């Protein structure tokens, strides 16, 4: 059996946790997989094949991100010589990034990371909301099997997309404990928030809560990591932007931070709280989406729409460390 894994919609450093999921999945299969695999990759991200057989698709000259880029990549897959025949030889195709391109007549597996466009539609513009309803919803409904990363997403998918329960399988995410682990570094007086500046990541309320904390803790800092953070400029006093950092640097930040603060309004899973807990870092996180499922009673949970609750959660997590 030859299993195709489509990463054709991969945009390096632009997809957040779903990119981490897709890359780590392929990396693990390259080490311990027991079947034959072929990874469908855009030319600009061919390293994502991780040594497995790669079906490389030429990059289109336009549309580097968003729905337009996905449409361009689908067109490029049809135009790149030999890709259609190679995809036709696959016995099953797994769309690890949800969107089902390139198309196939083989059985399909779709990883549905979330259905935020259904639960929080106001955070999406009309075009992107429509695109998700077509690409994500249709992909899940037509797939032979659907993988979700939490019971939260499964329940929402069953209710809102009306999927057959026997087709939807919960496979929680995991982390590398050789990387994310307690260490000997001393704790420093900074809060850590690793997140791209998407609307649901709730940076504005976090900044308000941080300003309130600084009134009595003027030396406290807030460290942000992730791509696209320049869109948040100008940053409030005491806030530092690190941008995209390596996994090694992120692990070090977890071990040194006063606590992870995670005020996201919506998560289909939420890797940072899990990474932080594995690193011995206190966690103050939103009581939204799958976050309570991931954290259990090991984190201080707060209402992410309440600035005072965010600040109180940080203080409580600090006291519990």
C-alpha positions as CSV (number, residue, x, y, z in Angstrom):
1,X,0.0,0.0,0.0
2,X,1.2,3.5,-0.9
3,X,-0.1,6.2,1.3
4,X,0.0,9.8,0.0
5,X,0.3,12.6,2.4
6,X,-0.6,15.9,0.9
7,X,1.2,19.0,2.2
8,X,0.5,20.9,-0.9
9,X,-1.1,23.8,0.9
10,X,1.8,24.2,3.3
11,X,3.0,27.8,3.7
12,X,6.1,27.8,5.9
13,X,5.8,29.8,9.1
14,X,2.3,30.9,8.1
15,X,0.0,28.1,9.4
16,X,0.8,27.9,13.1
17,X,0.1,24.6,14.9
18,X,-1.2,22.8,11.8
19,X,2.2,23.2,10.2
20,X,3.9,21.7,13.2
21,X,1.4,18.8,13.2
22,X,1.9,18.1,9.5
23,X,5.7,18.3,9.6
24,X,6.0,16.2,12.7
25,X,3.7,13.6,11.3
26,X,5.8,13.1,8.3
27,X,9.0,13.2,10.3
28,X,7.7,10.5,12.6
29,X,6.5,8.3,9.7
30,X,10.0,8.6,8.1
31,X,11.4,7.0,11.3
32,X,8.8,4.4,12.3
33,X,6.2,4.1,9.5
34,X,5.6,0.6,8.3
35,X,4.0,1.4,4.9
36,X,5.2,3.0,1.7
37,X,4.7,6.8,1.7
38,X,4.7,9.6,-0.9
39,X,4.5,13.2,0.3
40,X,3.0,15.8,-2.0
41,X,4.9,19.1,-1.4
42,X,5.2,22.5,-3.1
43,X,8.7,23.2,-4.4
44,X,9.3,25.9,-1.9
45,X,8.7,23.5,1.0
46,X,10.2,20.2,-0.4
47,X,12.1,19.8,2.9
48,X,8.8,18.9,4.5
49,X,9.0,15.4,2.9
50,X,11.6,14.6,5.5
51,X,13.5,12.1,3.3
52,X,10.3,10.2,2.2
53,X,9.5,10.0,-1.5
54,X,8.4,13.4,-2.6
55,X,5.9,14.3,-5.3
56,X,7.0,17.9,-6.0
57,X,4.7,20.5,-7.4
58,X,6.1,23.6,-9.1
59,X,5.4,26.9,-7.3
60,X,2.9,29.2,-9.0
61,X,4.4,32.7,-9.7
62,X,1.6,34.4,-7.9
63,X,-0.6,34.1,-4.7
64,X,1.7,33.1,-1.9
65,X,-0.9,32.8,0.8
66,X,-4.6,32.4,1.6
67,X,-7.4,30.9,-0.5
68,X,-5.9,32.4,-3.7
69,X,-2.6,30.5,-3.1
70,X,-4.5,27.3,-2.5
71,X,-6.3,27.6,-5.8
72,X,-3.0,28.4,-7.5
73,X,-1.4,25.3,-6.0
74,X,-4.3,23.1,-7.1
75,X,-3.8,24.5,-10.6
76,X,0.0,24.0,-10.4
77,X,-0.6,20.4,-9.5
78,X,-2.5,19.8,-12.6
79,X,0.1,21.6,-14.7
80,X,3.2,20.1,-13.2
81,X,4.4,17.2,-15.4
82,X,3.9,13.8,-14.0
83,X,2.1,14.8,-10.8
84,X,-1.3,13.6,-11.9
85,X,-0.1,10.1,-12.8
86,X,1.9,9.8,-9.5
87,X,-1.1,10.8,-7.5
88,X,-3.3,8.4,-9.4
89,X,-1.0,5.5,-8.2
90,X,-1.6,6.3,-4.6
91,X,-3.9,3.8,-2.7
92,X,-5.1,6.4,-0.1
93,X,-4.4,10.1,0.4
94,X,-4.2,11.9,3.8
95,X,-4.8,15.6,3.7
96,X,-3.0,16.6,6.8
97,X,-3.8,20.3,6.3
98,X,-7.5,19.6,5.6
99,X,-7.9,21.2,2.1
100,X,-8.2,18.3,-0.4
101,X,-5.7,19.3,-3.1
102,X,-4.7,17.7,-5.3
103,X,-7.8,15.8,-6.0
104,X,-7.9,12.0,-6.1
105,X,-10.3,9.1,-6.8
106,X,-8.6,7.1,-4.0
107,X,-10.0,6.8,-0.5
108,X,-9.2,9.9,1.6
109,X,-8.4,10.8,5.1
110,X,-8.8,14.5,6.3
111,X,-7.4,16.0,9.4
112,X,-9.9,18.6,10.6
113,X,-8.0,20.8,13.0
114,X,-11.0,22.9,14.0
115,X,-14.3,24.4,12.7
116,X,-13.7,27.9,14.0
117,X,-15.4,29.4,11.0
118,X,-18.6,27.8,12.2
119,X,-18.2,28.6,15.9
120,X,-16.8,32.1,15.6
121,X,-17.8,33.3,12.1
122,X,-17.4,37.0,13.0
123,X,-13.6,36.5,13.1
124,X,-13.5,35.7,9.4
125,X,-14.2,37.9,6.5
126,X,-16.9,36.8,4.0
127,X,-14.4,35.4,1.5
128,X,-12.4,33.4,3.9
129,X,-15.6,32.2,5.7
130,X,-17.0,31.0,2.4
131,X,-13.8,29.4,1.4
132,X,-13.6,27.4,4.6
133,X,-17.2,26.3,4.3
134,X,-16.5,24.9,0.8
135,X,-13.0,23.5,1.3
136,X,-13.0,22.3,5.0
137,X,-16.6,21.3,5.4
138,X,-16.9,19.6,2.0
139,X,-13.5,17.8,2.5
140,X,-14.7,16.4,5.9
141,X,-18.1,15.3,4.5
142,X,-16.6,13.5,1.5
143,X,-13.6,11.9,3.3
144,X,-13.5,8.2,4.0
145,X,-12.3,9.0,7.5
146,X,-11.8,12.2,9.4
147,X,-9.1,12.7,12.1
148,X,-9.7,15.3,14.8
149,X,-7.3,16.2,17.6
150,X,-9.7,16.6,20.5
151,X,-13.1,15.4,21.7
152,X,-14.1,19.1,21.5
153,X,-13.6,19.2,17.7
154,X,-15.3,15.8,17.3
155,X,-18.4,17.0,19.1
156,X,-18.6,20.3,17.1
157,X,-18.0,18.4,13.8
158,X,-20.7,15.9,14.6
159,X,-23.2,18.7,15.5
160,X,-22.4,21.3,12.9
161,X,-21.2,19.3,9.9
162,X,-23.5,16.3,10.6
163,X,-20.8,13.7,10.1
164,X,-21.3,10.0,10.7
165,X,-19.8,9.3,14.1
166,X,-18.0,6.1,13.0
167,X,-16.0,8.1,10.5
168,X,-14.6,10.6,13.0
169,X,-11.5,9.6,15.0
170,X,-9.9,11.5,17.9
171,X,-6.1,11.3,17.7
172,X,-4.7,13.8,20.3
173,X,-1.5,15.6,19.5
174,X,1.7,14.9,21.4
175,X,5.1,16.5,22.1
176,X,8.8,15.6,22.0
177,X,9.8,15.1,25.7
178,X,13.5,15.1,24.7
179,X,12.9,18.8,23.8
180,X,10.1,20.0,26.1
181,X,11.2,19.0,29.6
182,X,12.2,20.7,32.8
183,X,15.7,22.1,33.0
184,X,18.1,23.9,35.3
185,X,17.5,27.4,33.9
186,X,16.4,30.0,36.5
187,X,12.9,31.5,36.1
188,X,12.8,35.1,34.8
189,X,10.2,37.7,35.2
190,X,8.4,37.4,31.9
191,X,5.2,36.0,30.6
192,X,5.3,34.0,27.4
193,X,2.7,33.9,24.6
194,X,3.7,31.9,21.5
195,X,1.0,32.7,18.9
196,X,0.5,34.3,15.5
197,X,-1.6,37.5,15.7
198,X,-4.8,36.0,14.4
199,X,-8.0,37.5,15.8
200,X,-8.9,34.5,18.0
201,X,-5.5,34.7,19.7
202,X,-6.8,37.7,21.6
203,X,-3.6,39.8,21.9
204,X,-5.5,43.1,22.5
205,X,-7.1,41.8,25.8
206,X,-3.8,40.3,26.8
207,X,-2.1,43.6,26.4
208,X,-4.7,45.3,28.6
209,X,-4.3,42.6,31.3
210,X,-0.5,42.9,31.1
211,X,-0.7,46.7,31.5
212,X,-2.8,46.1,34.7
213,X,-0.2,43.7,36.0
214,X,2.6,46.1,35.3
215,X,1.0,48.7,37.6
216,X,2.2,46.6,40.6
217,X,5.0,44.7,38.9
218,X,6.8,47.3,36.7
219,X,9.6,44.9,35.8
220,X,7.4,42.2,34.4
221,X,7.8,41.6,30.7
222,X,5.7,39.9,28.0
223,X,7.5,37.9,25.4
224,X,5.7,37.1,22.1
225,X,6.8,34.6,19.6
226,X,5.3,33.6,16.2
227,X,5.2,34.9,12.7
228,X,3.4,38.1,11.6
229,X,3.7,39.9,14.9
230,X,4.8,43.1,13.3
231,X,1.1,43.7,12.6
232,X,0.7,44.4,16.3
233,X,3.1,47.4,16.3
234,X,3.4,49.6,18.2
235,X,3.7,47.3,21.1
236,X,2.9,48.4,24.6
237,X,5.7,49.1,27.1
238,X,7.3,45.9,28.4
239,X,6.2,43.8,25.5
240,X,8.9,42.1,23.4
241,X,8.5,40.6,19.9
242,X,10.8,37.6,19.1
243,X,9.1,36.5,15.9
244,X,9.6,33.0,14.6
245,X,12.0,31.1,16.9
246,X,13.5,27.6,16.7
247,X,12.0,24.8,18.7
248,X,15.1,24.8,20.9
249,X,14.7,28.5,21.7
250,X,11.0,28.0,22.4
251,X,11.8,25.2,24.8
252,X,14.3,27.4,26.6
253,X,11.7,30.2,26.9
254,X,9.2,27.8,28.5
255,X,11.8,26.8,31.1
256,X,12.7,30.4,31.9
257,X,9.2,32.1,31.8
258,X,7.3,33.1,34.9
259,X,4.3,31.4,33.2
260,X,2.7,30.8,29.9
261,X,-0.3,33.0,29.4
262,X,-2.7,31.6,26.7
263,X,-5.8,33.8,26.3
264,X,-6.9,32.2,23.0
265,X,-10.7,32.4,22.3
266,X,-10.7,29.2,20.4
267,X,-8.4,26.1,19.9
268,X,-9.0,22.8,18.3
269,X,-6.2,21.5,20.6
270,X,-3.6,24.1,21.7
271,X,0.0,22.8,21.8
272,X,1.6,25.6,23.8
273,X,0.0,24.7,27.1
274,X,1.0,21.1,26.7
275,X,4.6,22.1,25.8
276,X,4.8,24.5,28.7
277,X,3.5,21.9,31.2
278,X,6.0,19.3,30.0
279,X,8.7,22.0,30.5
280,X,7.7,22.7,34.1
281,X,6.3,26.1,33.2
282,X,3.1,27.3,35.0
283,X,0.2,27.8,32.7
284,X,-2.7,30.3,32.8
285,X,-5.0,29.6,29.9
286,X,-8.4,30.3,28.5
287,X,-11.4,28.1,29.4
288,X,-12.3,28.0,25.7
289,X,-12.3,25.4,23.0
290,X,-10.2,22.3,23.6
291,X,-7.9,24.0,26.1
292,X,-9.6,22.7,29.3
293,X,-9.6,19.2,27.7
294,X,-5.8,19.5,27.1
295,X,-4.9,21.1,30.4
296,X,-7.2,19.3,32.9
297,X,-6.5,20.6,36.4
298,X,-2.9,21.3,35.7
299,X,-3.5,24.9,34.6
300,X,-5.3,27.9,35.9
301,X,-8.2,28.6,33.6
302,X,-9.8,31.9,33.0
303,X,-12.5,33.7,30.9
304,X,-10.5,35.1,27.9
305,X,-13.1,37.8,27.3
306,X,-12.5,39.3,30.8
307,X,-9.3,41.4,31.1
308,X,-9.4,41.2,34.9
309,X,-9.8,37.4,34.8
310,X,-6.7,37.1,32.5
311,X,-4.6,39.1,35.0
312,X,-5.9,37.1,38.0
313,X,-5.2,33.9,36.2
314,X,-1.6,34.9,35.7
315,X,-1.2,35.7,39.3
316,X,-2.7,32.5,40.4
317,X,-0.5,30.5,38.1
318,X,2.5,32.3,39.4
319,X,1.5,31.4,43.0
320,X,1.0,27.8,42.1
321,X,4.3,27.2,40.4
